[in-house]
Amino acid sequence: MLKVMIIEDEPLIALNLTKILEKKGFEVTGHVGNFEDAHTLFNTHKPDIVLSDIKLENDESGIEIVKNLKMISDFCVIYLTSYGDDAMIEKALSTN
């Protein structure tokens, strides 16, 4: 079973994603909304997939969190966002 970690600062969105993923057979290791909690959860569970919002509260960036986590271990990433400008897309693509 693939383990999924969610980085999302809106609790309702995170809970909905959790329910959907669990119904599809994924193990959701948890959801977090900031850099510090993401590191703790990632190091504890070593997920196979990270779903990350790009814009988080307090001007934190999901992209920067993912870049930092990829220095620890490799994993697949899926970004969730309502922002679609070219600069944001290029920045997201830089994390593979």
N, C-alpha and C positions, 0 to 999 in steps of 0.2 A: 504494500500500500504506500503510495506516495505521500510524503509529508509536505504540507503547505503552511507557510507563515503569511499573515496578512499585515501590511503596514497601512493603516487607514485611521485618520483622526476623527472620523464621524462614526460613533458607536453603532448607530442603526445600520449604516452601510456595511460595517464590519460583521455585524451579526447576521445580516441577510446573506452576505457572501459565505459565511461559515455554514449556514444551513444548506445553501445550494451545493457547496463543495462536499459536505458530509453526505448528502443524499446521492451524490455521484460517486461515492466510495473513497474520497480522499480523507486523510487524517489531517485535520487542522490543528496545528500546534499552539495556536493562539493568535491574538491580534493586538497590535501596539500602535501608538500614534506619535512616537518620537524616537530620536536617535538613541538615547540611552537604553530605553526599554527594548528597542529592536536588537541591540547588541546582546543584551541579556538573554532574550528569547532565542535568538539565533544560536548563540553559543551553547545553550541548554539543549536544544532539539535538533540542530543541524538539518534544516528543511531541504527538500529536493527542489521546491518551487517557492518563490516569493512573489506574492501579489502586492504591488505597492502603488499607492496614490502618489502623484508627483508633487502636488502642493499640499503641505501639511501645516498645521497651526504653528504660530510663532515663526513664520517664514522658514521653517525647516523644509528641506527638499528630499523627497523620496529617492530621487536620482543619486544625490550625494550619499544617502544612507546605503543604497545598494552598492555604489562604488566602494565604500568602505568595507562592507560585508564581503564583497568579492575578493578582497585582499586576504580574508580569513579562509574562505573555501569557495569552490565553484558551485553554482546552482543556476537553474533557469529562472528568469524573471519575466513577469507580465506587469506592465504599467496600466493603471487606471487613471483617467483624467478627463476633464472637460476642456482642457487647454489643448489647442492643436497648432500653435504657431510653429514655423519652421525651425526656429532656434531651439525650442523645447524638444522637438522631435529629434534633431541632431544630437542634443545632449543625451537623450534617452538611448538613442542608437549606439552611443559610445560605450554603453555598458553591456552590449551584446544581448 
